[in-house]
C-alpha cells in the first residue's frame, strides 16, 4: 500500500503516512473470486421413435373387438356402442395424424399397422351397427315386458 499524497510505502497498520503525515485512507481489499462459467453439456441427440402407428392401430383394433363383443348381447349393447364409438374416434385421429389406413406401399411394420387400422375401422363400424341393433332389441324387450305386466295386472 502507498500514500496517496507523497507515494511512500505504508504498512497495513499505518493510520498516517510516516513521511508526510497525511491520513491514510483505509481501503478494504476487494477479493475477486474467479468466475466459473457453467456451460451446459450438449444434449444427446434423441433417436426418433418410429412406431409407424402400430400401437395406435393395435389399440384401435382392441377397442373395435371389445365393441363387437359387447354389442352381441342386448344387455351390454350400450357398452358396445361406447367402445365402438371410441374406436371410430380413434380411426379419425389416426387419419388426422397422417397414418395411412391399409397396406398400400408402406414398410413392413407400417403395413401391419395399416392393416390393423383398416380391420379395426371395419370392425368398429360393424360393432357400432350391431350394438345399436341390440340396444333397439333391448328397448323392445323392455317395452314388451312392461306391456305384458300391465295387461296381467288388468290396467
MODELLER restraints for C-alpha pairs under 7 A, 6 or more apart:
rsr = mdl.restraints
at = mdl.atoms
rsr.add(forms.Gaussian(group=physical.xy_distance, feature=features.Distance(at['CA:1:A'], at['CA:9:A']), mean=6.12, stdev=0.5))
rsr.add(forms.Gaussian(group=physical.xy_distance, feature=features.Distance(at['CA:1:A'], at['CA:10:A']), mean=5.50, stdev=0.5))
rsr.add(forms.Gaussian(group=physical.xy_distance, feature=features.Distance(at['CA:1:A'], at['CA:11:A']), mean=6.84, stdev=0.5))
rsr.add(forms.Gaussian(group=physical.xy_distance, feature=features.Distance(at['CA:1:A'], at['CA:12:A']), mean=6.97, stdev=0.5))
rsr.add(forms.Gaussian(group=physical.xy_distance, feature=features.Distance(at['CA:2:A'], at['CA:8:A']), mean=5.47, stdev=0.5))
rsr.add(forms.Gaussian(group=physical.xy_distance, feature=features.Distance(at['CA:2:A'], at['CA:9:A']), mean=4.48, stdev=0.5))
rsr.add(forms.Gaussian(group=physical.xy_distance, feature=features.Distance(at['CA:2:A'], at['CA:10:A']), mean=5.27, stdev=0.5))
rsr.add(forms.Gaussian(group=physical.xy_distance, feature=features.Distance(at['CA:3:A'], at['CA:9:A']), mean=6.39, stdev=0.5))
rsr.add(forms.Gaussian(group=physical.xy_distance, feature=features.Distance(at['CA:3:A'], at['CA:10:A']), mean=6.45, stdev=0.5))
rsr.add(forms.Gaussian(group=physical.xy_distance, feature=features.Distance(at['CA:3:A'], at['CA:17:A']), mean=6.36, stdev=0.5))
rsr.add(forms.Gaussian(group=physical.xy_distance, feature=features.Distance(at['CA:3:A'], at['CA:24:A']), mean=6.74, stdev=0.5))
rsr.add(forms.Gaussian(group=physical.xy_distance, feature=features.Distance(at['CA:5:A'], at['CA:22:A']), mean=6.74, stdev=0.5))
rsr.add(forms.Gaussian(group=physical.xy_distance, feature=features.Distance(at['CA:6:A'], at['CA:20:A']), mean=6.76, stdev=0.5))
rsr.add(forms.Gaussian(group=physical.xy_distance, feature=features.Distance(at['CA:8:A'], at['CA:19:A']), mean=6.95, stdev=0.5))
rsr.add(forms.Gaussian(group=physical.xy_distance, feature=features.Distance(at['CA:10:A'], at['CA:17:A']), mean=6.70, stdev=0.5))
rsr.add(forms.Gaussian(group=physical.xy_distance, feature=features.Distance(at['CA:15:A'], at['CA:23:A']), mean=6.03, stdev=0.5))
rsr.add(forms.Gaussian(group=physical.xy_distance, feature=features.Distance(at['CA:15:A'], at['CA:24:A']), mean=5.16, stdev=0.5))
rsr.add(forms.Gaussian(group=physical.xy_distance, feature=features.Distance(at['CA:16:A'], at['CA:22:A']), mean=5.45, stdev=0.5))
rsr.add(forms.Gaussian(group=physical.xy_distance, feature=features.Distance(at['CA:16:A'], at['CA:23:A']), mean=4.35, stdev=0.5))
rsr.add(forms.Gaussian(group=physical.xy_distance, feature=features.Distance(at['CA:16:A'], at['CA:24:A']), mean=5.09, stdev=0.5))
rsr.add(forms.Gaussian(group=physical.xy_distance, feature=features.Distance(at['CA:17:A'], at['CA:23:A']), mean=6.34, stdev=0.5))
rsr.add(forms.Gaussian(group=physical.xy_distance, feature=features.Distance(at['CA:17:A'], at['CA:24:A']), mean=6.36, stdev=0.5))
rsr.add(forms.Gaussian(group=physical.xy_distance, feature=features.Distance(at['CA:52:A'], at['CA:109:A']), mean=6.77, stdev=0.5))
rsr.add(forms.Gaussian(group=physical.xy_distance, feature=features.Distance(at['CA:52:A'], at['CA:110:A']), mean=5.09, stdev=0.5))
rsr.add(forms.Gaussian(group=physical.xy_distance, feature=features.Distance(at['CA:52:A'], at['CA:113:A']), mean=6.93, stdev=0.5))
rsr.add(forms.Gaussian(group=physical.xy_distance, feature=features.Distance(at['CA:53:A'], at['CA:99:A']), mean=6.62, stdev=0.5))
rsr.add(forms.Gaussian(group=physical.xy_distance, feature=features.Distance(at['CA:53:A'], at['CA:113:A']), mean=6.05, stdev=0.5))
rsr.add(forms.Gaussian(group=physical.xy_distance, feature=features.Distance(at['CA:54:A'], at['CA:110:A']), mean=6.96, stdev=0.5))
rsr.add(forms.Gaussian(group=physical.xy_distance, feature=features.Distance(at['CA:54:A'], at['CA:113:A']), mean=4.51, stdev=0.5))
rsr.add(forms.Gaussian(group=physical.xy_distance, feature=features.Distance(at['CA:57:A'], at['CA:113:A']), mean=5.41, stdev=0.5))
rsr.add(forms.Gaussian(group=physical.xy_distance, feature=features.Distance(at['CA:57:A'], at['CA:116:A']), mean=5.49, stdev=0.5))
rsr.add(forms.Gaussian(group=physical.xy_distance, feature=features.Distance(at['CA:57:A'], at['CA:117:A']), mean=4.80, stdev=0.5))
rsr.add(forms.Gaussian(group=physical.xy_distance, feature=features.Distance(at['CA:58:A'], at['CA:116:A']), mean=6.33, stdev=0.5))
rsr.add(forms.Gaussian(group=physical.xy_distance, feature=features.Distance(at['CA:60:A'], at['CA:87:A']), mean=5.47, stdev=0.5))
rsr.add(forms.Gaussian(group=physical.xy_distance, feature=features.Distance(at['CA:60:A'], at['CA:90:A']), mean=6.20, stdev=0.5))
rsr.add(forms.Gaussian(group=physical.xy_distance, feature=features.Distance(at['CA:60:A'], at['CA:117:A']), mean=6.66, stdev=0.5))
rsr.add(forms.Gaussian(group=physical.xy_distance, feature=features.Distance(at['CA:60:A'], at['CA:120:A']), mean=5.77, stdev=0.5))
rsr.add(forms.Gaussian(group=physical.xy_distance, feature=features.Distance(at['CA:61:A'], at['CA:116:A']), mean=6.21, stdev=0.5))
rsr.add(forms.Gaussian(group=physical.xy_distance, feature=features.Distance(at['CA:61:A'], at['CA:117:A']), mean=6.71, stdev=0.5))
rsr.add(forms.Gaussian(group=physical.xy_distance, feature=features.Distance(at['CA:61:A'], at['CA:120:A']), mean=4.26, stdev=0.5))
rsr.add(forms.Gaussian(group=physical.xy_distance, feature=features.Distance(at['CA:63:A'], at['CA:83:A']), mean=5.76, stdev=0.5))
rsr.add(forms.Gaussian(group=physical.xy_distance, feature=features.Distance(at['CA:63:A'], at['CA:84:A']), mean=6.68, stdev=0.5))
rsr.add(forms.Gaussian(group=physical.xy_distance, feature=features.Distance(at['CA:63:A'], at['CA:87:A']), mean=5.59, stdev=0.5))
rsr.add(forms.Gaussian(group=physical.xy_distance, feature=features.Distance(at['CA:64:A'], at['CA:83:A']), mean=6.74, stdev=0.5))
rsr.add(forms.Gaussian(group=physical.xy_distance, feature=features.Distance(at['CA:64:A'], at['CA:84:A']), mean=5.52, stdev=0.5))
rsr.add(forms.Gaussian(group=physical.xy_distance, feature=features.Distance(at['CA:64:A'], at['CA:87:A']), mean=5.63, stdev=0.5))
rsr.add(forms.Gaussian(group=physical.xy_distance, feature=features.Distance(at['CA:64:A'], at['CA:120:A']), mean=5.67, stdev=0.5))
rsr.add(forms.Gaussian(group=physical.xy_distance, feature=features.Distance(at['CA:64:A'], at['CA:123:A']), mean=5.55, stdev=0.5))
rsr.add(forms.Gaussian(group=physical.xy_distance, feature=features.Distance(at['CA:64:A'], at['CA:124:A']), mean=4.45, stdev=0.5))
rsr.add(forms.Gaussian(group=physical.xy_distance, feature=features.Distance(at['CA:64:A'], at['CA:127:A']), mean=6.69, stdev=0.5))
rsr.add(forms.Gaussian(group=physical.xy_distance, feature=features.Distance(at['CA:65:A'], at['CA:123:A']), mean=6.71, stdev=0.5))
rsr.add(forms.Gaussian(group=physical.xy_distance, feature=features.Distance(at['CA:66:A'], at['CA:83:A']), mean=6.66, stdev=0.5))
rsr.add(forms.Gaussian(group=physical.xy_distance, feature=features.Distance(at['CA:67:A'], at['CA:80:A']), mean=4.10, stdev=0.5))
rsr.add(forms.Gaussian(group=physical.xy_distance, feature=features.Distance(at['CA:67:A'], at['CA:81:A']), mean=6.57, stdev=0.5))
rsr.add(forms.Gaussian(group=physical.xy_distance, feature=features.Distance(at['CA:67:A'], at['CA:83:A']), mean=4.64, stdev=0.5))
rsr.add(forms.Gaussian(group=physical.xy_distance, feature=features.Distance(at['CA:67:A'], at['CA:84:A']), mean=4.71, stdev=0.5))
rsr.add(forms.Gaussian(group=physical.xy_distance, feature=features.Distance(at['CA:67:A'], at['CA:124:A']), mean=6.85, stdev=0.5))
rsr.add(forms.Gaussian(group=physical.xy_distance, feature=features.Distance(at['CA:67:A'], at['CA:127:A']), mean=5.30, stdev=0.5))
rsr.add(forms.Gaussian(group=physical.xy_distance, feature=features.Distance(at['CA:68:A'], at['CA:80:A']), mean=6.12, stdev=0.5))
rsr.add(forms.Gaussian(group=physical.xy_distance, feature=features.Distance(at['CA:68:A'], at['CA:127:A']), mean=4.07, stdev=0.5))
rsr.add(forms.Gaussian(group=physical.xy_distance, feature=features.Distance(at['CA:70:A'], at['CA:76:A']), mean=5.25, stdev=0.5))
rsr.add(forms.Gaussian(group=physical.xy_distance, feature=features.Distance(at['CA:70:A'], at['CA:77:A']), mean=5.58, stdev=0.5))
rsr.add(forms.Gaussian(group=physical.xy_distance, feature=features.Distance(at['CA:70:A'], at['CA:79:A']), mean=6.02, stdev=0.5))
rsr.add(forms.Gaussian(group=physical.xy_distance, feature=features.Distance(at['CA:70:A'], at['CA:80:A']), mean=4.44, stdev=0.5))
rsr.add(forms.Gaussian(group=physical.xy_distance, feature=features.Distance(at['CA:71:A'], at['CA:77:A']), mean=4.41, stdev=0.5))
rsr.add(forms.Gaussian(group=physical.xy_distance, feature=features.Distance(at['CA:71:A'], at['CA:80:A']), mean=4.38, stdev=0.5))
rsr.add(forms.Gaussian(group=physical.xy_distance, feature=features.Distance(at['CA:71:A'], at['CA:81:A']), mean=6.98, stdev=0.5))
rsr.add(forms.Gaussian(group=physical.xy_distance, feature=features.Distance(at['CA:71:A'], at['CA:127:A']), mean=6.02, stdev=0.5))
rsr.add(forms.Gaussian(group=physical.xy_distance, feature=features.Distance(at['CA:71:A'], at['CA:130:A']), mean=5.55, stdev=0.5))
rsr.add(forms.Gaussian(group=physical.xy_distance, feature=features.Distance(at['CA:71:A'], at['CA:131:A']), mean=3.94, stdev=0.5))
rsr.add(forms.Gaussian(group=physical.xy_distance, feature=features.Distance(at['CA:71:A'], at['CA:134:A']), mean=6.55, stdev=0.5))
rsr.add(forms.Gaussian(group=physical.xy_distance, feature=features.Distance(at['CA:72:A'], at['CA:130:A']), mean=6.72, stdev=0.5))
rsr.add(forms.Gaussian(group=physical.xy_distance, feature=features.Distance(at['CA:72:A'], at['CA:131:A']), mean=6.75, stdev=0.5))
rsr.add(forms.Gaussian(group=physical.xy_distance, feature=features.Distance(at['CA:72:A'], at['CA:134:A']), mean=6.88, stdev=0.5))
rsr.add(forms.Gaussian(group=physical.xy_distance, feature=features.Distance(at['CA:73:A'], at['CA:134:A']), mean=6.56, stdev=0.5))
rsr.add(forms.Gaussian(group=physical.xy_distance, feature=features.Distance(at['CA:74:A'], at['CA:134:A']), mean=4.59, stdev=0.5))
rsr.add(forms.Gaussian(group=physical.xy_distance, feature=features.Distance(at['CA:74:A'], at['CA:135:A']), mean=5.57, stdev=0.5))
rsr.add(forms.Gaussian(group=physical.xy_distance, feature=features.Distance(at['CA:74:A'], at['CA:137:A']), mean=6.53, stdev=0.5))
rsr.add(forms.Gaussian(group=physical.xy_distance, feature=features.Distance(at['CA:74:A'], at['CA:138:A']), mean=5.24, stdev=0.5))
rsr.add(forms.Gaussian(group=physical.xy_distance, feature=features.Distance(at['CA:75:A'], at['CA:138:A']), mean=6.74, stdev=0.5))
rsr.add(forms.Gaussian(group=physical.xy_distance, feature=features.Distance(at['CA:77:A'], at['CA:131:A']), mean=4.73, stdev=0.5))
rsr.add(forms.Gaussian(group=physical.xy_distance, feature=features.Distance(at['CA:77:A'], at['CA:132:A']), mean=6.96, stdev=0.5))
rsr.add(forms.Gaussian(group=physical.xy_distance, feature=features.Distance(at['CA:77:A'], at['CA:134:A']), mean=5.79, stdev=0.5))
rsr.add(forms.Gaussian(group=physical.xy_distance, feature=features.Distance(at['CA:77:A'], at['CA:135:A']), mean=5.35, stdev=0.5))
rsr.add(forms.Gaussian(group=physical.xy_distance, feature=features.Distance(at['CA:78:A'], at['CA:131:A']), mean=6.79, stdev=0.5))
rsr.add(forms.Gaussian(group=physical.xy_distance, feature=features.Distance(at['CA:78:A'], at['CA:135:A']), mean=6.51, stdev=0.5))
rsr.add(forms.Gaussian(group=physical.xy_distance, feature=features.Distance(at['CA:80:A'], at['CA:127:A']), mean=6.64, stdev=0.5))
rsr.add(forms.Gaussian(group=physical.xy_distance, feature=features.Distance(at['CA:80:A'], at['CA:128:A']), mean=6.86, stdev=0.5))
rsr.add(forms.Gaussian(group=physical.xy_distance, feature=features.Distance(at['CA:80:A'], at['CA:131:A']), mean=5.29, stdev=0.5))
rsr.add(forms.Gaussian(group=physical.xy_distance, feature=features.Distance(at['CA:81:A'], at['CA:128:A']), mean=5.39, stdev=0.5))
rsr.add(forms.Gaussian(group=physical.xy_distance, feature=features.Distance(at['CA:81:A'], at['CA:131:A']), mean=5.35, stdev=0.5))
rsr.add(forms.Gaussian(group=physical.xy_distance, feature=features.Distance(at['CA:81:A'], at['CA:132:A']), mean=6.59, stdev=0.5))
rsr.add(forms.Gaussian(group=physical.xy_distance, feature=features.Distance(at['CA:84:A'], at['CA:124:A']), mean=4.95, stdev=0.5))
rsr.add(forms.Gaussian(group=physical.xy_distance, feature=features.Distance(at['CA:84:A'], at['CA:127:A']), mean=5.70, stdev=0.5))
rsr.add(forms.Gaussian(group=physical.xy_distance, feature=features.Distance(at['CA:84:A'], at['CA:128:A']), mean=5.18, stdev=0.5))
rsr.add(forms.Gaussian(group=physical.xy_distance, feature=features.Distance(at['CA:85:A'], at['CA:128:A']), mean=6.77, stdev=0.5))
rsr.add(forms.Gaussian(group=physical.xy_distance, feature=features.Distance(at['CA:87:A'], at['CA:124:A']), mean=5.90, stdev=0.5))
rsr.add(forms.Gaussian(group=physical.xy_distance, feature=features.Distance(at['CA:88:A'], at['CA:121:A']), mean=6.72, stdev=0.5))
rsr.add(forms.Gaussian(group=physical.xy_distance, feature=features.Distance(at['CA:88:A'], at['CA:124:A']), mean=6.19, stdev=0.5))
rsr.add(forms.Gaussian(group=physical.xy_distance, feature=features.Distance(at['CA:91:A'], at['CA:121:A']), mean=6.20, stdev=0.5))
rsr.add(forms.Gaussian(group=physical.xy_distance, feature=features.Distance(at['CA:100:A'], at['CA:114:A']), mean=5.89, stdev=0.5))
rsr.add(forms.Gaussian(group=physical.xy_distance, feature=features.Distance(at['CA:101:A'], at['CA:114:A']), mean=4.49, stdev=0.5))
rsr.add(forms.Gaussian(group=physical.xy_distance, feature=features.Distance(at['CA:101:A'], at['CA:115:A']), mean=6.70, stdev=0.5))
rsr.add(forms.Gaussian(group=physical.xy_distance, feature=features.Distance(at['CA:101:A'], at['CA:117:A']), mean=5.63, stdev=0.5))
rsr.add(forms.Gaussian(group=physical.xy_distance, feature=features.Distance(at['CA:101:A'], at['CA:118:A']), mean=5.35, stdev=0.5))
rsr.add(forms.Gaussian(group=physical.xy_distance, feature=features.Distance(at['CA:102:A'], at['CA:111:A']), mean=6.98, stdev=0.5))
rsr.add(forms.Gaussian(group=physical.xy_distance, feature=features.Distance(at['CA:102:A'], at['CA:114:A']), mean=4.38, stdev=0.5))
rsr.add(forms.Gaussian(group=physical.xy_distance, feature=features.Distance(at['CA:102:A'], at['CA:115:A']), mean=4.89, stdev=0.5))
rsr.add(forms.Gaussian(group=physical.xy_distance, feature=features.Distance(at['CA:102:A'], at['CA:118:A']), mean=5.39, stdev=0.5))
rsr.add(forms.Gaussian(group=physical.xy_distance, feature=features.Distance(at['CA:103:A'], at['CA:111:A']), mean=4.53, stdev=0.5))
rsr.add(forms.Gaussian(group=physical.xy_distance, feature=features.Distance(at['CA:103:A'], at['CA:114:A']), mean=5.34, stdev=0.5))
rsr.add(forms.Gaussian(group=physical.xy_distance, feature=features.Distance(at['CA:103:A'], at['CA:115:A']), mean=5.66, stdev=0.5))
